[in-house]
Amino acid sequence: MTAATARGNDITTLVRFVLARADEDDALLRRAVRQGALAESEVAERSRQYESRRRIAACAQQLIAFRDLPNEHAVRAEARQILKALAYVHRDHRQFQSDWLR
């Protein structure tokens, strides 16, 4: 496996991790709603937060995938940092990879 392929796989894993955590948080939110444990205003705000995470992850993933951009290496590096920041919230999760801290 080349270094570029390994980086690509790492980014794919990182994106999947971020999206899976947003999905898990959404599921927990729906469960809390069914149990009547949250106010409607809090539900709407949290739901928007989870959707925002998904959108940010999608934007970062697109920036990584684009080619022939001015400063493409710097853009990709910053997009990776955005994804790592989104993942950091879940650093205690069993699937979190310690190399995402770098």
Sequence and secondary structure as in RCSB ss.txt:
>XXXX:A:sequence
MTAATARGNDITTLVRFVLARADEDDALLRRAVRQGALAESEVAERSRQYESRRRIAACAQQLIAFRDLPNEHAV
RAEARQILKALAYVHRDHRQFQSDWLR
>XXXX:A:secstr
  HHHHHHHHHHHHHHHHHHHHHHHHHHHHHHHHTT S HHHHHHHHHHHHHHHHHHHHHHHHHH  S TTHHHH
HHHHHHHHHHHHHTTTTSTT  GGGG 
